[in-house]
Amino acid sequence: MTDIQKQPIPEEVGGGPSVAPADPPPYQTGPDQMQPPPPYPYGSTVYSTYPPVAAAYGPDPTPPVYPAYPPYPPGQGGHVADNLPPEGNMAYTGTSTHCVVTLQLLVTFSVVCVFTFSETVKTAVQSNIWVYISSYIIFMVVAMCLSVCSSFSRLHPWNLISLQLVTLSLSYMVGTVASFHNTTSVVIAMGATLVISFTIIIFSAQTRVDFTICNGIIIILAVDLLMFGFFSIFYYSSMLQILYGCLGALLYSLFLAVDCQLVMGREKYSLNPEEYVFGALIIYLDIIMIFLYILMILGGSSNN
């Protein structure tokens, strides 16, 4: 002990003879032996040799409280997926988009079947071309609004109403085009479109290849295909029609792969989760264009 510990304690504070306190017993830190230190006389400095309270009695048994996950930044549409984390948000968006596209395709192919199998409806549709032109105007105006105005595509429920108008108008247009082809060609085109679209969607969902970085290349190919179709007007032939249909179906298959990855948000570029209506629109248009180009191939082959 030091000289300070051996000094006598004053009588007025209950001191006694100058006796140094004994060394404290070894402190036990086991889980079954955690006892508080014994009392020592006033003025003793033995307590300073004991470990801190936190080290003596172990860590605080209270579990840590972690902050809640911050909600996804809300947008103008007030979508229900705004309260999900980013990973769950994109999964929710992909599921919603594919469900909407499935309903759109059911409506479109149902109209195509009615316009193809019913001779009465086929005759009425082919004799009223002004309805086709009206549907084309409605489709172009509403589709451009959904594509260009991002605030409008997020505004619920007007975005869903606009998507329904696009679906109905394009369904009438596709049904009118299909009414000029024979039933066998239409059925084969529908089956081939569904198989191709389903295969591309599954492949885009599980592949590690990033198609979203190929947007520039695909746009260049689209311009080339447009110019090829323009010059084909002056040199029309059945073989040229088949070639143009094959190139068009291949190009829009690439577009479908890119748009699926944009909606799923797995790669470098992705859509905003609130733009699920715009995502459904572009995937729907890709599938319909594949159907029309396949129908063009079958129509050209039947003319040979």
Buried (B, 14 or more C-beta within 10 A) or exposed (E): EEEEEEEEBEEEEEBEEEEEEEEBEEEEEEEEEEEEBEEEEEBBEBEEEEEEEEEBEEEEEEEEEEEEEEEBEEBEBEBEBBEBEEEEBBBBBBEBBBEBBEBBBEBBBEBBBBBBEEEEBBEEBEEEEEBBEEBBEBBEEBBEBBBEEBEBBBBEEBBEEBBBBBBBBBBBBBBBBBBBBEEEBBBBBBEBBBEBBEEBBEEBEEEEEEBBEBEEEBEEBBEEBEEBBEEBEEEEEEEBBBBBBBBBBBBBBBBBBBBBBBBBBBBEEBBBBBBBBBBBBBBBBBBBBBBBBBBBBBBBBEEE
